[in-house]
Amino acid sequence: MPVITLEAAQLSKEQKQQLAKEFTASAARIMKMPEEAFYVFLKENSLDNVGVGGKLLSDQ
């Protein structure tokens, strides 16, 4: 069970659909495995939950 995980800011449903489709297709082709074997997890992080250089992205 290969797992592909992406963490990003908010994504639209269309973006999530496209990412899941294209990540799966690429990984299946490269790894020579069926697409049905892959799990894709898309984790959204609000700007309040991400800090860079000691500051929240929401404060920049």
Secondary structure, 3 states (H helix, E strand, C coil): CCEEEEEECCCCHHHHHHHHHHHHHHHHHHHCCCHHHCEEEEEECCHHHCEECCEEHHHC
